[in-house]
Amino acid sequence: MKRQLCALLATVMVLALLLTGCGSEQQKAADQSTFVTVTDDLGRQVELKAKPARIVVTSASFLEPLEAVGGADLVVGRPDSKTKMPAYAKDITSVGKVYQIDTEKVLSCQPDLVIINKGMNEKLVEALEGSGIKTLVLDMKSYEDVKREVNTLAAVTGNKEKGEALIKDMDEKIAAVKNSIPADKRRVSIIHSTSQGLSVQLDGSIAGSVAKMLGWENVASGSKPLEKNPDAAPYSMETLVEQNPEIIFVTSMGKLSAIKASMEETMQGPAWQSIPAVRDKKVYYLPQELFLLSPGIHYPEAVAEMAKCVYPQAK
C-alpha cells in the first residue's frame, strides 16, 4: 500500500512539472507574440506587440489618413496646425508647433506609439525610444508615399481592408481625371513664389509629381537641385525662356493675393512676354491647401485641380 502511494505521488509530481512547463511555454509564447511589424521610412523594422491604444502624431498630415483607417479614437496628441485639422482632432491635446514639438508634452500624453514626420522630427526618435515609446517615421509627400503610408497606418490600426479600399478609391478617382482629358504631353513649368523670391519645382515636388501623373512634361526635369531642397532648382529667367513652356503653374507660400499681384507685375517684362505660357495667358495659380503641403488622401483633388486649369471639362 505504501509503495502504491509513493508511486501515485511520484506520478502527480511529474504531471505537475509537465503542466508547469507547458504553462511556462504558453506564457513565453504569449510574451513573444506580435500584433504587427511594419517598415518605416528610415528603413527600420518597427514591431508592435499589441495594437496601439494611445497615438501621438507630430504632423497634422497623419490625422485624416488615421481617421480613414479607423484610428481616430486612438489619437491622444497632435501638433498645432492652421490647415489639415479634421474636426475630430481639434480638441485633442497639442504637443506644440510642427517644427517645435515639445518632448515633455508628448511624454505627458503617455503614448505607446508616436508617428513622426520624416525630414522634420527625427530628432525625437532617440529620446522617445529611450523612454520605451515606439516610434514610426513616415513621409507623405508624393502620391506613392501616401499610398504606402495608408497601408502602414491601416496595419497599425488593424484595419488593412479599410486601407486597401481607400487606395482603390483614390486610384479610381485619379484614373477618371486622366481619362477625361486629352493625352497631350503638355510642356509645363512650375514656379514657386515666396516673399524671398522664386524657385523652380522639380518632379519630386507635390506639383511636379501631379504634373507627372497627368503625363505632362516638366521642362525643368533633370535640372540641378538646390543644395537644401532636392525638389527645387534655382530660378533663371534666361533658362525659363530657353525652356519655352506652354503652361506655367505657380505654387506659393504667403498671401496668395499679394503673390499673384507681384507675379503679374513681374511678368509684364519683355522676357516674360516672349514665353508662350505668359503671352497666351496660360499661367495658373495652384491652391496652397493642396500644393504647399502634401494633400495626403486628397491627392485626387490635387490632380483634378491641376487638370481643370488646362481642361475645364476634367472631372
The 8 nearest C-alpha neighbors of each residue, nearest first, counted from 0:
[[1, 3, 2, 4, 5, 6, 7, 8],
 [0, 2, 4, 3, 5, 6, 7, 8],
 [1, 3, 5, 0, 4, 6, 7, 8],
 [4, 2, 6, 0, 5, 1, 7, 8],
 [5, 3, 7, 1, 6, 2, 8, 0],
 [4, 6, 8, 2, 7, 3, 9, 1],
 [7, 5, 3, 9, 4, 8, 10, 2],
 [6, 8, 4, 10, 9, 5, 3, 11],
 [9, 7, 11, 5, 10, 6, 4, 12],
 [8, 10, 6, 12, 7, 11, 5, 13],
 [9, 11, 7, 13, 8, 12, 14, 6],
 [12, 10, 8, 14, 9, 13, 15, 7],
 [13, 11, 15, 9, 14, 10, 16, 8],
 [12, 14, 16, 10, 15, 11, 17, 9],
 [15, 13, 17, 11, 16, 12, 18, 10],
 [16, 14, 12, 18, 13, 17, 19, 11],
 [15, 17, 19, 13, 14, 18, 20, 12],
 [16, 18, 14, 20, 15, 19, 21, 13],
 [19, 17, 21, 15, 20, 16, 22, 14],
 [20, 18, 22, 16, 17, 21, 15, 23],
 [19, 21, 17, 23, 18, 22, 16, 24],
 [22, 20, 18, 24, 23, 19, 25, 17],
 [21, 23, 19, 25, 20, 24, 18, 26],
 [22, 24, 26, 20, 21, 25, 27, 19],
 [23, 25, 27, 21, 22, 26, 28, 20],
 [26, 24, 22, 28, 27, 23, 21, 29],
 [25, 27, 29, 23, 28, 24, 22, 30],
 [28, 26, 24, 30, 29, 25, 23, 31],
 [27, 29, 25, 31, 26, 30, 24, 32],
 [30, 28, 26, 32, 27, 31, 25, 24],
 [29, 31, 27, 28, 32, 26, 48, 25],
 [30, 32, 28, 29, 27, 33, 48, 26],
 [33, 31, 29, 30, 28, 48, 34, 49],
 [34, 32, 48, 35, 47, 49, 31, 46],
 [33, 35, 49, 48, 47, 50, 32, 36],
 [36, 34, 47, 33, 46, 37, 155, 154],
 [35, 37, 46, 45, 47, 44, 38, 34],
 [38, 36, 45, 44, 39, 35, 46, 151],
 [39, 37, 44, 43, 42, 45, 40, 36],
 [38, 40, 42, 136, 43, 41, 135, 137],
 [41, 39, 42, 137, 136, 138, 38, 43],
 [40, 42, 43, 39, 136, 137, 117, 38],
 [41, 43, 40, 39, 38, 44, 136, 45],
 [44, 42, 38, 41, 39, 45, 40, 37],
 [43, 45, 38, 37, 46, 36, 42, 39],
 [46, 44, 37, 36, 43, 38, 47, 135],
 [47, 45, 36, 35, 44, 48, 37, 33],
 [48, 46, 49, 35, 34, 33, 36, 45],
 [47, 49, 33, 34, 32, 46, 35, 50],
 [50, 48, 34, 47, 51, 33, 35, 32],
 [49, 51, 34, 52, 156, 155, 47, 48],
 [52, 50, 53, 111, 49, 112, 54, 155],
 [51, 53, 73, 50, 54, 111, 110, 74],
 [54, 52, 110, 73, 111, 51, 75, 74],
 [55, 53, 74, 112, 110, 73, 113, 75],
 [54, 56, 76, 113, 75, 77, 74, 110],
 [57, 55, 114, 77, 58, 113, 115, 76],
 [58, 56, 115, 78, 77, 116, 97, 114],
 [59, 57, 60, 56, 116, 61, 78, 97],
 [58, 60, 61, 62, 83, 84, 78, 80],
 [61, 59, 58, 62, 83, 295, 63, 293],
 [60, 62, 59, 64, 63, 58, 65, 56],
 [63, 61, 65, 59, 60, 64, 66, 85],
 [62, 64, 66, 65, 61, 67, 85, 60],
 [65, 63, 67, 66, 61, 62, 149, 68],
 [66, 64, 70, 62, 68, 63, 67, 71],
 [65, 67, 71, 63, 70, 69, 64, 68],
 [68, 66, 64, 65, 69, 63, 70, 161],
 [69, 67, 65, 161, 153, 66, 70, 162],
 [68, 70, 66, 67, 71, 65, 156, 158],
 [69, 71, 65, 66, 73, 72, 68, 156],
 [70, 72, 66, 73, 74, 65, 69, 87],
 [71, 73, 70, 74, 69, 75, 66, 52],
 [74, 72, 53, 70, 71, 52, 54, 75],
 [75, 73, 54, 72, 71, 55, 76, 53],
 [76, 74, 55, 54, 53, 91, 73, 92],
 [77, 75, 55, 92, 93, 74, 91, 94],
 [76, 78, 56, 93, 94, 55, 57, 92],
 [79, 77, 94, 93, 95, 96, 57, 97],
 [78, 80, 96, 95, 93, 97, 77, 81],
 [79, 81, 82, 78, 59, 84, 83, 96],
 [80, 82, 79, 83, 84, 59, 78, 96],
 [83, 81, 80, 84, 288, 59, 85, 79],
 [84, 82, 59, 85, 60, 80, 81, 63],
 [83, 85, 82, 59, 88, 86, 89, 80],
 [86, 84, 87, 88, 83, 63, 89, 62],
 [85, 87, 88, 89, 84, 90, 83, 63],
 [86, 88, 85, 89, 90, 71, 91, 84],
 [89, 87, 91, 86, 90, 85, 84, 62],
 [90, 88, 86, 91, 87, 84, 85, 92],
 [89, 91, 88, 92, 87, 86, 93, 76],
 [90, 92, 88, 89, 76, 75, 93, 77],
 [93, 91, 76, 77, 75, 90, 94, 108],
 [94, 92, 77, 78, 95, 76, 79, 91],
 [93, 95, 78, 104, 101, 105, 77, 100],
 [96, 94, 100, 78, 101, 93, 79, 99],
 [95, 97, 99, 79, 78, 98, 100, 94],
 [96, 98, 99, 78, 100, 58, 57, 95],
 [99, 97, 96, 100, 119, 120, 95, 57],
 [100, 98, 96, 97, 95, 101, 120, 94],
 [99, 101, 95, 96, 97, 94, 98, 102],
 [100, 102, 104, 103, 95, 94, 99, 105],
 [101, 103, 105, 104, 100, 106, 123, 94],
 [104, 102, 106, 105, 101, 107, 94, 108],
 [103, 105, 107, 94, 101, 102, 106, 108],
 [104, 106, 102, 103, 108, 107, 94, 101],
 [105, 107, 103, 108, 109, 104, 102, 110],
 [106, 108, 104, 109, 105, 103, 110, 102],
 [107, 109, 106, 105, 110, 75, 76, 104],
 [110, 108, 107, 106, 111, 53, 105, 75],
 [111, 109, 53, 112, 54, 108, 55, 113],
 [110, 112, 132, 53, 51, 133, 54, 109],
 [113, 111, 133, 54, 110, 134, 132, 51],
 [112, 114, 55, 134, 54, 56, 115, 135],
 [115, 113, 56, 135, 134, 136, 55, 57],
 [116, 114, 136, 57, 135, 120, 137, 56],
 [115, 117, 137, 119, 120, 136, 58, 138],
 [118, 116, 138, 137, 119, 136, 121, 115],
 [117, 119, 116, 120, 121, 138, 137, 115],
 [118, 120, 117, 116, 121, 98, 97, 115],
 [119, 121, 122, 116, 123, 115, 117, 118],
 [122, 120, 123, 124, 119, 117, 115, 118],
 [121, 123, 120, 124, 125, 126, 119, 127],
 [124, 122, 121, 126, 125, 120, 127, 102],
 [125, 123, 127, 122, 121, 126, 128, 134],
 [124, 126, 128, 127, 123, 129, 122, 121],
 [127, 125, 129, 123, 124, 128, 130, 122],
 [128, 126, 130, 129, 132, 124, 125, 123],
 [127, 129, 132, 131, 130, 125, 126, 133],
 [130, 128, 126, 127, 131, 125, 132, 124],
 [129, 131, 127, 128, 132, 126, 125, 106],
 [130, 132, 128, 129, 127, 133, 111, 126],
 [131, 133, 128, 127, 111, 130, 112, 134],
 [132, 134, 112, 128, 111, 113, 131, 135],
 [135, 133, 113, 112, 114, 124, 132, 136],
 [134, 136, 114, 39, 115, 113, 137, 133],
 [137, 135, 115, 39, 117, 40, 116, 114],
 [136, 138, 40, 117, 116, 39, 115, 135],
 [139, 137, 117, 116, 140, 144, 40, 136],
 [140, 138, 144, 145, 141, 293, 295, 137],
 [139, 141, 293, 138, 144, 205, 142, 145],
 [142, 140, 144, 143, 139, 205, 145, 208],
 [141, 143, 145, 144, 146, 298, 140, 295],
 [142, 144, 146, 141, 145, 147, 140, 139],
 [145, 143, 139, 141, 147, 142, 146, 140],
 [144, 146, 142, 139, 148, 143, 147, 295],
 [147, 145, 149, 143, 148, 144, 166, 142],
 [148, 146, 144, 150, 145, 149, 143, 151],
 [147, 149, 151, 145, 150, 146, 152, 144],
 [150, 148, 146, 152, 151, 147, 162, 153],
 [149, 151, 153, 148, 147, 162, 152, 154],
 [152, 150, 148, 154, 149, 153, 155, 147],
 [153, 151, 155, 149, 154, 150, 148, 156],
 [152, 154, 159, 158, 150, 162, 156, 68],
 [153, 155, 157, 151, 152, 159, 156, 158],
 [156, 154, 152, 153, 157, 151, 50, 35],
 [157, 155, 153, 154, 158, 70, 152, 50],
 [156, 158, 154, 155, 153, 159, 50, 152],
 [159, 157, 153, 160, 161, 156, 154, 68],
 [158, 160, 153, 162, 154, 161, 157, 163],
 [159, 161, 163, 162, 158, 164, 153, 68],
 [162, 160, 164, 68, 159, 163, 158, 165],
 [163, 161, 159, 165, 153, 160, 150, 164],
 [162, 164, 160, 166, 161, 165, 167, 159],
 [165, 163, 161, 167, 162, 166, 160, 168],
 [166, 164, 168, 162, 167, 163, 161, 169],
 [167, 165, 169, 163, 168, 164, 170, 146],
 [166, 168, 164, 170, 165, 169, 171, 163],
 [167, 169, 165, 171, 166, 170, 164, 172],
 [170, 168, 166, 172, 171, 167, 299, 165],
 [169, 171, 167, 173, 168, 172, 166, 174],
 [170, 172, 174, 168, 169, 173, 175, 167],
 [173, 171, 175, 169, 174, 170, 299, 168],
 [174, 172, 176, 299, 170, 175, 171, 169],
 [173, 175, 171, 177, 172, 176, 178, 170],
 [176, 174, 172, 178, 173, 177, 171, 179],
 [177, 175, 314, 173, 179, 174, 178, 313],
 [178, 176, 174, 179, 175, 180, 213, 173],
 [177, 179, 175, 176, 180, 174, 181, 182],
 [178, 180, 176, 313, 177, 175, 314, 181],
 [181, 179, 178, 177, 313, 182, 310, 176],
 [182, 180, 183, 179, 178, 177, 310, 184],
 [181, 183, 184, 180, 214, 177, 178, 213],
 [184, 182, 181, 185, 215, 214, 180, 186],
 [185, 183, 215, 214, 216, 182, 186, 213],
 [184, 186, 215, 183, 216, 187, 245, 246],
 [187, 185, 216, 244, 245, 217, 218, 215],
 [186, 188, 246, 217, 244, 247, 218, 216],
 [187, 189, 247, 217, 218, 244, 248, 246],
 [190, 188, 248, 200, 249, 247, 199, 191],
 [191, 189, 199, 249, 198, 200, 248, 250],
 [192, 190, 250, 198, 251, 197, 249, 199],
 [191, 193, 251, 197, 196, 250, 190, 252],
 [194, 192, 252, 195, 196, 251, 253, 197],
 [193, 195, 196, 192, 253, 258, 252, 197],
 [196, 194, 193, 197, 192, 198, 252, 253],
 [197, 195, 193, 194, 192, 198, 191, 234],
 [198, 196, 192, 191, 234, 193, 190, 199],
 [197, 199, 234, 233, 191, 190, 232, 231],
 [198, 200, 190, 232, 231, 234, 189, 191],
 [199, 201, 231, 189, 204, 190, 230, 207],
 [200, 202, 230, 231, 207, 203, 204, 220],
 [203, 201, 207, 208, 204, 220, 230, 200],
 [204, 202, 230, 201, 208, 207, 205, 141],
 [205, 203, 207, 230, 202, 206, 201, 208],
 [204, 206, 208, 207, 290, 141, 209, 293],
 [207, 205, 209, 208, 204, 290, 210, 189],
 [208, 206, 202, 204, 210, 205, 209, 201],
 [207, 209, 211, 202, 205, 206, 210, 203],
 [210, 208, 212, 206, 211, 207, 302, 205],
 [211, 209, 213, 207, 212, 215, 208, 206],
 [210, 212, 208, 214, 213, 209, 215, 207],
 [213, 211, 209, 214, 210, 208, 215, 302],
 [214, 212, 210, 211, 215, 177, 209, 302],
 [215, 213, 211, 212, 184, 210, 216, 182],
 [216, 214, 184, 185, 211, 210, 213, 186],
 [217, 215, 186, 185, 218, 187, 184, 211],
 [216, 218, 187, 219, 220, 188, 186, 215],
 [217, 219, 220, 188, 216, 187, 242, 186],
 [220, 218, 217, 222, 201, 221, 188, 199],
 [221, 219, 217, 218, 222, 201, 202, 216],
 [220, 222, 219, 223, 201, 224, 218, 202],
 [223, 221, 219, 220, 224, 232, 201, 231],
 [222, 224, 232, 221, 225, 233, 231, 229],
 [225, 223, 232, 229, 231, 222, 226, 230],
 [224, 226, 232, 228, 227, 231, 229, 233],
 [225, 227, 228, 224, 229, 232, 223, 231],
 [228, 226, 225, 229, 224, 231, 230, 232],
 [227, 229, 225, 230, 226, 231, 224, 232],
 [228, 230, 224, 231, 225, 227, 226, 232],
 [231, 229, 203, 201, 204, 228, 200, 224],
 [232, 230, 200, 201, 224, 199, 229, 228],
 [231, 233, 224, 199, 225, 198, 223, 200],
 [234, 232, 198, 199, 225, 235, 231, 224],
 [235, 233, 198, 199, 197, 232, 236, 239],
 [234, 236, 238, 237, 239, 233, 198, 199],
 [237, 235, 239, 238, 240, 234, 270, 271],
 [236, 238, 240, 235, 239, 241, 270, 242],
 [239, 237, 241, 235, 240, 236, 242, 234],
 [238, 240, 242, 236, 241, 237, 235, 243],
 [239, 241, 243, 237, 238, 242, 274, 236],
 [242, 240, 238, 243, 239, 237, 236, 244],
 [241, 243, 239, 240, 244, 218, 238, 219],
 [242, 244, 240, 241, 274, 239, 245, 275],
 [245, 243, 187, 186, 246, 242, 188, 276],
 [244, 246, 276, 275, 186, 187, 243, 247],
 [247, 245, 276, 187, 281, 244, 282, 188],
 [248, 246, 282, 188, 187, 189, 276, 283],
 [249, 247, 189, 283, 282, 284, 190, 188],
 [248, 250, 284, 190, 189, 191, 285, 283],
 [251, 249, 191, 285, 190, 284, 192, 248],
 [250, 252, 192, 191, 193, 253, 249, 287],
 [253, 251, 193, 192, 291, 254, 250, 287],
 [252, 254, 255, 251, 193, 258, 194, 257],
 [253, 255, 257, 256, 258, 252, 251, 259],
 [254, 256, 258, 257, 259, 253, 251, 252],
 [257, 255, 259, 258, 254, 260, 261, 253],
 [258, 256, 260, 259, 255, 254, 261, 253],
 [259, 257, 255, 261, 256, 260, 262, 254],
 [260, 258, 262, 256, 261, 257, 255, 263],
 [259, 261, 257, 263, 258, 262, 256, 264],
 [260, 262, 258, 264, 259, 263, 257, 265],
 [263, 261, 265, 259, 264, 260, 266, 258],
 [264, 262, 266, 260, 265, 261, 259, 267],
 [263, 265, 261, 262, 266, 267, 260, 268],
 [266, 264, 262, 263, 267, 261, 268, 271],
 [265, 267, 263, 271, 268, 264, 262, 272],
 [268, 266, 265, 264, 272, 269, 271, 263],
 [267, 269, 266, 271, 270, 265, 272, 264],
 [270, 268, 272, 271, 273, 267, 266, 274],
 [271, 269, 273, 272, 268, 240, 274, 236],
 [270, 272, 266, 273, 269, 268, 274, 277],
 [271, 273, 269, 278, 274, 270, 277, 268],
 [272, 274, 270, 271, 269, 275, 278, 240],
 [273, 275, 272, 277, 276, 271, 243, 240],
 [276, 274, 278, 245, 277, 279, 273, 244],
 [275, 277, 245, 246, 281, 279, 274, 278],
 [278, 276, 280, 279, 275, 274, 272, 281],
 [277, 279, 275, 272, 280, 276, 274, 273],
 [278, 280, 276, 277, 281, 275, 245, 282],
 [281, 279, 277, 278, 282, 276, 275, 283],
 [280, 282, 276, 246, 279, 277, 283, 247],
 [281, 283, 247, 280, 248, 246, 276, 277],
 [282, 284, 248, 249, 247, 281, 285, 308],
 [285, 283, 249, 248, 250, 286, 282, 259],
 [284, 286, 250, 249, 283, 287, 290, 248],
 [287, 285, 288, 289, 290, 284, 250, 291],
 [286, 288, 291, 290, 289, 285, 251, 250],
 [287, 289, 286, 290, 291, 292, 294, 82],
 [290, 288, 294, 287, 301, 286, 291, 292],
 [291, 289, 287, 292, 205, 288, 206, 286],
 [292, 290, 287, 289, 288, 293, 251, 250],
 [293, 291, 290, 294, 289, 288, 287, 205],
 [292, 294, 140, 295, 290, 139, 205, 289],
 [295, 293, 289, 297, 298, 292, 296, 290],
 [296, 294, 297, 293, 145, 298, 60, 139],
 [295, 297, 298, 294, 64, 145, 63, 169],
 [298, 296, 294, 295, 300, 299, 301, 289],
 [297, 299, 301, 300, 294, 296, 295, 302],
 [300, 298, 302, 173, 301, 297, 172, 169],
 [301, 299, 303, 298, 297, 302, 304, 289],
 [302, 300, 298, 304, 303, 299, 289, 305],
 [303, 301, 299, 305, 300, 304, 209, 306],
 [302, 304, 300, 306, 301, 305, 176, 307],
 [305, 303, 301, 307, 302, 306, 300, 308],
 [304, 306, 308, 302, 307, 303, 301, 309],
 [305, 307, 303, 308, 304, 309, 310, 302],
 [308, 306, 311, 310, 304, 309, 313, 305],
 [309, 307, 305, 306, 310, 311, 304, 283],
 [308, 310, 307, 306, 311, 305, 281, 246],
 [309, 311, 307, 312, 313, 306, 308, 180],
 [312, 310, 307, 313, 308, 309, 306, 314],
 [313, 311, 310, 314, 307, 179, 180, 306],
 [314, 312, 179, 307, 311, 310, 180, 176],
 [313, 176, 179, 312, 303, 175, 307, 311]]
